């Protein structure tokens, strides 16, 4: 199953490949929009804001890539874009409630 959602283009800028995200075209077929169950895996990406505060955001992640971005450090040294500002990523974990 190929999950699809509409979101801000900058949400996965520079990190989409590591998370296994593929940008769809309007002509792509076989995409499932709005599925609530089952849902794609999610990871929590930590970063430090300009004031030095630790913050995090949640992003979808291809299940096969979770090990690469959590224990494998695939996002180390990369930046995440929040709004129009980029921040250094400080870590990545599997999202828990």
KEVO-606155 format. One record per residue: residue number from 1; residue in one letter; chain; x, y, z of N, C-alpha, C in turn. Coordinates in steps of 0.05 Angstrom, whole numbers. Example, Ala and Ser with C-alpha at 12.3 -4.5 7.8 and 13.67 -1.06 7.14 Angstrom:
! KEVO-606155
<seq 1	type A	mol A	n.px 264	n.py -114	n.pz 156	ca.px 246	ca.py -90	ca.pz 156	c.px 264	c.py -66	c.pz 156>
<seq 2	type S	mol A	n.px 257	n.py -45	n.pz 142	ca.px 273	ca.py -21	ca.pz 143	c.px 258	c.py 1	c.pz 157>
***
This chain:
! KEVO-606155
<seq 1	type X	mol A	n.px 17	n.py -23	n.pz 0	ca.px 0	ca.py 0	ca.pz 0	c.px 18	c.py 25	c.pz 0>
<seq 2	type X	mol A	n.px 11	n.py 44	n.pz -16	ca.px 26	ca.py 69	ca.pz -17	c.px 10	c.py 91	c.pz -4>
<seq 3	type X	mol A	n.px 19	n.py 99	n.pz 20	ca.px 6	ca.py 121	ca.pz 34	c.px 12	c.py 147	c.pz 21>
<seq 4	type X	mol A	n.px -7	n.py 165	n.pz 23	ca.px -3	ca.py 192	ca.pz 12	c.px -17	c.py 212	c.pz 30>
<seq 5	type X	mol A	n.px -5	n.py 236	n.pz 31	ca.px -17	ca.py 258	ca.pz 46	c.px -8	c.py 284	c.pz 34>
<seq 6	type X	mol A	n.px -23	n.py 304	n.pz 39	ca.px -16	ca.py 331	ca.pz 29	c.px -4	c.py 346	c.pz 53>
<seq 7	type X	mol A	n.px 18	n.py 359	n.pz 47	ca.px 32	ca.py 373	ca.pz 69	c.px 49	c.py 395	c.pz 57>
<seq 8	type X	mol A	n.px 62	n.py 409	n.pz 75	ca.px 80	ca.py 430	ca.pz 66	c.px 105	c.py 418	c.pz 53>
<seq 9	type X	mol A	n.px 113	n.py 428	n.pz 31	ca.px 136	ca.py 418	ca.pz 16	c.px 161	c.py 419	c.pz 33>
<seq 10	type X	mol A	n.px 163	n.py 439	n.pz 50	ca.px 188	ca.py 443	ca.pz 66	c.px 190	c.py 423	c.pz 90>
<seq 11	type X	mol A	n.px 167	n.py 410	n.pz 97	ca.px 168	ca.py 392	ca.pz 120	c.px 188	c.py 369	c.pz 118>
<seq 12	type X	mol A	n.px 194	n.py 361	n.pz 93	ca.px 213	ca.py 339	ca.pz 89	c.px 237	c.py 347	c.pz 73>
<seq 13	type X	mol A	n.px 241	n.py 374	n.pz 71	ca.px 264	ca.py 385	ca.pz 56	c.px 290	c.py 374	c.pz 69>
<seq 14	type X	mol A	n.px 307	n.py 363	n.pz 53	ca.px 334	ca.py 353	ca.pz 62	c.px 333	c.py 328	c.pz 79>
<seq 15	type X	mol A	n.px 310	n.py 319	n.pz 88	ca.px 308	ca.py 295	ca.pz 104	c.px 290	c.py 273	c.pz 92>
<seq 16	type X	mol A	n.px 276	n.py 280	n.pz 71	ca.px 256	ca.py 262	ca.pz 59	c.px 269	c.py 236	c.pz 50>
<seq 17	type X	mol A	n.px 292	n.py 237	n.pz 37	ca.px 305	ca.py 212	ca.pz 27	c.px 311	c.py 194	c.pz 51>
<seq 18	type X	mol A	n.px 322	n.py 204	n.pz 72	ca.px 330	ca.py 188	ca.pz 95	c.px 305	c.py 175	c.pz 108>
<seq 19	type X	mol A	n.px 282	n.py 189	n.pz 106	ca.px 258	ca.py 178	ca.pz 118	c.px 242	c.py 160	c.pz 99>
<seq 20	type X	mol A	n.px 251	n.py 159	n.pz 74	ca.px 238	ca.py 142	ca.pz 54	c.px 214	c.py 155	c.pz 41>
<seq 21	type X	mol A	n.px 212	n.py 182	n.pz 43	ca.px 190	ca.py 197	ca.pz 31	c.px 195	c.py 201	c.pz 2>
<seq 22	type X	mol A	n.px 174	n.py 196	n.pz -14	ca.px 175	ca.py 201	ca.pz -43	c.px 154	c.py 221	c.pz -50>
<seq 23	type X	mol A	n.px 161	n.py 243	n.pz -63	ca.px 141	ca.py 263	ca.pz -70	c.px 125	c.py 253	c.pz -94>
<seq 24	type X	mol A	n.px 99	n.py 253	n.pz -92	ca.px 81	ca.py 243	ca.pz -112	c.px 75	c.py 265	c.pz -133>
<seq 25	type X	mol A	n.px 68	n.py 256	n.pz -156	ca.px 59	ca.py 274	ca.pz -177	c.px 28	c.py 271	c.pz -180>
<seq 26	type X	mol A	n.px 16	n.py 291	n.pz -191	ca.px -13	ca.py 290	ca.pz -195	c.px -22	c.py 266	c.pz -212>
<seq 27	type X	mol A	n.px -4	n.py 256	n.pz -228	ca.px -11	ca.py 234	ca.pz -246	c.px -6	c.py 206	c.pz -234>
<seq 28	type X	mol A	n.px 5	n.py 205	n.pz -210	ca.px 11	ca.py 179	ca.pz -197	c.px -16	c.py 166	c.pz -190>
<seq 29	type X	mol A	n.px -17	n.py 139	n.pz -193	ca.px -41	ca.py 124	ca.pz -186	c.px -34	c.py 105	c.pz -163>
<seq 30	type X	mol A	n.px -55	n.py 94	n.pz -151	ca.px -52	ca.py 74	ca.pz -130	c.px -43	c.py 85	c.pz -103>
<seq 31	type X	mol A	n.px -48	n.py 111	n.pz -99	ca.px -41	ca.py 123	ca.pz -73	c.px -65	c.py 123	c.pz -55>
<seq 32	type X	mol A	n.px -61	n.py 118	n.pz -29	ca.px -82	ca.py 119	ca.pz -9	c.px -80	c.py 144	c.pz 8>
<seq 33	type X	mol A	n.px -99	n.py 162	n.pz 5	ca.px -99	ca.py 186	ca.pz 21	c.px -117	c.py 183	c.pz 45>
<seq 34	type X	mol A	n.px -109	n.py 194	n.pz 68	ca.px -125	ca.py 196	ca.pz 91	c.px -129	c.py 170	c.pz 107>
<seq 35	type X	mol A	n.px -112	n.py 151	n.pz 104	ca.px -115	ca.py 126	ca.pz 118	c.px -108	c.py 130	c.pz 148>
<seq 36	type X	mol A	n.px -126	n.py 123	n.pz 166	ca.px -121	ca.py 125	ca.pz 194	c.px -112	c.py 98	c.pz 206>
<seq 37	type X	mol A	n.px -118	n.py 77	n.pz 193	ca.px -110	ca.py 50	ca.pz 203	c.px -108	c.py 31	c.pz 180>
<seq 38	type X	mol A	n.px -85	n.py 19	n.pz 176	ca.px -60	ca.py 24	ca.pz 191	c.px -48	c.py 50	c.pz 182>
<seq 39	type X	mol A	n.px -32	n.py 62	n.pz 199	ca.px -18	ca.py 87	ca.pz 192	c.px 11	c.py 81	c.pz 188>
<seq 40	type X	mol A	n.px 24	n.py 99	n.pz 172	ca.px 53	ca.py 96	ca.pz 169	c.px 67	c.py 101	c.pz 196>
<seq 41	type X	mol A	n.px 91	n.py 91	n.pz 198	ca.px 107	ca.py 94	ca.pz 222	c.px 114	c.py 124	c.pz 225>
<seq 42	type X	mol A	n.px 118	n.py 132	n.pz 250	ca.px 125	ca.py 160	ca.pz 256	c.px 150	c.py 161	c.pz 273>
<seq 43	type X	mol A	n.px 166	n.py 181	n.pz 269	ca.px 190	ca.py 186	ca.pz 285	c.px 189	c.py 214	c.pz 297>
<seq 44	type X	mol A	n.px 201	n.py 218	n.pz 320	ca.px 203	ca.py 244	ca.pz 332	c.px 231	c.py 254	c.pz 327>
<seq 45	type X	mol A	n.px 233	n.py 277	n.pz 315	ca.px 259	ca.py 289	ca.pz 308	c.px 264	c.py 313	c.pz 327>
<seq 46	type X	mol A	n.px 286	n.py 311	n.pz 342	ca.px 293	ca.py 332	ca.pz 361	c.px 311	c.py 352	c.pz 348>
<seq 47	type X	mol A	n.px 308	n.py 377	n.pz 357	ca.px 325	ca.py 399	ca.pz 347	c.px 326	c.py 421	c.pz 369>
<seq 48	type X	mol A	n.px 345	n.py 439	n.pz 366	ca.px 348	ca.py 461	ca.pz 385	c.px 341	c.py 487	c.pz 371>
<seq 49	type X	mol A	n.px 322	n.py 502	n.pz 382	ca.px 314	ca.py 527	ca.pz 370	c.px 335	c.py 549	c.pz 374>
<seq 50	type X	mol A	n.px 329	n.py 572	n.pz 363	ca.px 348	ca.py 595	ca.pz 365	c.px 353	c.py 604	c.pz 393>
<seq 51	type X	mol A	n.px 334	n.py 599	n.pz 411	ca.px 338	ca.py 607	ca.pz 439	c.px 352	c.py 586	c.pz 456>
<seq 52	type X	mol A	n.px 359	n.py 563	n.pz 443	ca.px 373	ca.py 542	ca.pz 458	c.px 354	c.py 522	c.pz 471>
<seq 53	type X	mol A	n.px 328	n.py 524	n.pz 465	ca.px 308	ca.py 505	ca.pz 476	c.px 307	c.py 480	c.pz 459>
<seq 54	type X	mol A	n.px 305	n.py 457	n.pz 472	ca.px 301	ca.py 432	ca.pz 458	c.px 272	c.py 429	c.pz 450>
<seq 55	type X	mol A	n.px 268	n.py 423	n.pz 425	ca.px 241	ca.py 419	ca.pz 414	c.px 241	c.py 395	c.pz 396>
<seq 56	type X	mol A	n.px 217	n.py 386	n.pz 388	ca.px 215	ca.py 363	ca.pz 370	c.px 191	c.py 366	c.pz 352>
<seq 57	type X	mol A	n.px 192	n.py 352	n.pz 330	ca.px 170	ca.py 350	ca.pz 311	c.px 167	c.py 320	c.pz 304>
<seq 58	type X	mol A	n.px 143	n.py 313	n.pz 294	ca.px 138	ca.py 286	ca.pz 286	c.px 136	c.py 285	c.pz 256>
<seq 59	type X	mol A	n.px 149	n.py 265	n.pz 244	ca.px 147	ca.py 261	ca.pz 215	c.px 142	c.py 232	c.pz 209>
<seq 60	type X	mol A	n.px 129	n.py 227	n.pz 186	ca.px 125	ca.py 199	ca.pz 177	c.px 152	c.py 188	c.pz 168>
<seq 61	type X	mol A	n.px 154	n.py 161	n.pz 170	ca.px 179	ca.py 148	ca.pz 163	c.px 172	c.py 120	c.pz 151>
<seq 62	type X	mol A	n.px 185	n.py 113	n.pz 130	ca.px 182	ca.py 86	ca.pz 118	c.px 192	c.py 66	c.pz 139>
<seq 63	type X	mol A	n.px 177	n.py 45	n.pz 145	ca.px 185	ca.py 26	ca.pz 165	c.px 213	c.py 15	c.pz 161>
<seq 64	type X	mol A	n.px 221	n.py 11	n.pz 136	ca.px 248	ca.py 0	ca.pz 131	c.px 270	c.py 20	c.pz 137>
<seq 65	type X	mol A	n.px 264	n.py 45	n.pz 141	ca.px 284	ca.py 66	ca.pz 146	c.px 286	c.py 73	c.pz 176>
<seq 66	type X	mol A	n.px 269	n.py 63	n.pz 193	ca.px 269	ca.py 71	ca.pz 221	c.px 296	c.py 66	c.pz 235>
<seq 67	type X	mol A	n.px 307	n.py 42	n.pz 231	ca.px 333	ca.py 36	ca.pz 243	c.px 355	c.py 55	c.pz 233>
<seq 68	type X	mol A	n.px 354	n.py 62	n.pz 207	ca.px 374	ca.py 81	ca.pz 196	c.px 373	c.py 108	c.pz 209>
<seq 69	type X	mol A	n.px 349	n.py 118	n.pz 214	ca.px 347	ca.py 146	ca.pz 225	c.px 348	c.py 147	c.pz 255>
<seq 70	type X	mol A	n.px 342	n.py 125	n.pz 269	ca.px 343	ca.py 125	ca.pz 298	c.px 370	c.py 116	c.pz 308>
<seq 71	type X	mol A	n.px 376	n.py 90	n.pz 308	ca.px 401	ca.py 81	ca.pz 318	c.px 424	c.py 84	c.pz 298>
<seq 72	type X	mol A	n.px 417	n.py 86	n.pz 272	ca.px 438	ca.py 89	ca.pz 251	c.px 448	c.py 117	c.pz 247>
<seq 73	type X	mol A	n.px 434	n.py 137	n.pz 258	ca.px 444	ca.py 165	ca.pz 256	c.px 443	c.py 177	c.pz 229>
<seq 74	type X	mol A	n.px 425	n.py 168	n.pz 212	ca.px 424	ca.py 178	ca.pz 184	c.px 417	c.py 208	c.pz 182>
<seq 75	type X	mol A	n.px 404	n.py 218	n.pz 203	ca.px 397	ca.py 247	ca.pz 203	c.px 418	c.py 264	c.pz 217>
<seq 76	type X	mol A	n.px 438	n.py 252	n.pz 229	ca.px 459	ca.py 267	ca.pz 242	c.px 472	c.py 287	c.pz 223>
<seq 77	type X	mol A	n.px 475	n.py 311	n.pz 232	ca.px 488	ca.py 331	ca.pz 215	c.px 469	c.py 344	c.pz 195>
<seq 78	type X	mol A	n.px 444	n.py 336	n.pz 194	ca.px 425	ca.py 348	ca.pz 175	c.px 409	c.py 369	c.pz 190>
<seq 79	type X	mol A	n.px 394	n.py 384	n.pz 174	ca.px 377	ca.py 406	ca.pz 184	c.px 348	c.py 399	c.pz 178>
<seq 80	type X	mol A	n.px 331	n.py 408	n.pz 196	ca.px 302	ca.py 405	ca.pz 192	c.px 290	c.py 433	c.pz 188>
<seq 81	type X	mol A	n.px 272	n.py 436	n.pz 170	ca.px 259	ca.py 461	ca.pz 165	c.px 232	c.py 462	c.pz 180>
<seq 82	type X	mol A	n.px 229	n.py 482	n.pz 197	ca.px 204	ca.py 487	ca.pz 212	c.px 195	c.py 515	c.pz 203>
<seq 83	type X	mol A	n.px 173	n.py 516	n.pz 190	ca.px 164	ca.py 542	ca.pz 178	c.px 183	c.py 549	c.pz 156>
<seq 84	type X	mol A	n.px 197	n.py 571	n.pz 159	ca.px 217	ca.py 578	ca.pz 139	c.px 246	c.py 578	c.pz 151>
<seq 85	type X	mol A	n.px 249	n.py 568	n.pz 175	ca.px 275	ca.py 568	ca.pz 189	c.px 286	c.py 540	c.pz 191>
<seq 86	type X	mol A	n.px 312	n.py 537	n.pz 187	ca.px 325	ca.py 511	ca.pz 189	c.px 339	c.py 509	c.pz 216>
<seq 87	type X	mol A	n.px 337	n.py 485	n.pz 228	ca.px 350	ca.py 479	ca.pz 254	c.px 367	c.py 454	c.pz 251>
<seq 88	type X	mol A	n.px 388	n.py 452	n.pz 268	ca.px 404	ca.py 428	ca.pz 268	c.px 389	c.py 406	c.pz 283>
<seq 89	type X	mol A	n.px 389	n.py 382	n.pz 271	ca.px 376	ca.py 359	ca.pz 284	c.px 394	c.py 348	c.pz 306>
<seq 90	type X	mol A	n.px 382	n.py 343	n.pz 329	ca.px 398	ca.py 333	ca.pz 351	c.px 394	c.py 304	c.pz 357>
<seq 91	type X	mol A	n.px 373	n.py 292	n.pz 345	ca.px 368	ca.py 263	ca.pz 349	c.px 341	c.py 255	c.pz 337>
<seq 92	type X	mol A	n.px 337	n.py 229	n.pz 336	ca.px 312	ca.py 219	ca.pz 325	c.px 305	c.py 193	c.pz 339>
<seq 93	type X	mol A	n.px 280	n.py 191	n.pz 347	ca.px 270	ca.py 167	ca.pz 361	c.px 243	c.py 158	c.pz 348>
<seq 94	type X	mol A	n.px 235	n.py 134	n.pz 354	ca.px 209	ca.py 125	ca.pz 346	c.px 188	c.py 140	c.pz 363>
<seq 95	type X	mol A	n.px 167	n.py 150	n.pz 350	ca.px 147	ca.py 165	ca.pz 364	c.px 131	c.py 146	c.pz 383>
<seq 96	type X	mol A	n.px 128	n.py 155	n.pz 407	ca.px 110	ca.py 142	ca.pz 426	c.px 90	c.py 162	c.pz 436>
<seq 97	type X	mol A	n.px 68	n.py 152	n.pz 446	ca.px 47	ca.py 170	ca.pz 455	c.px 54	c.py 185	c.pz 480>
***
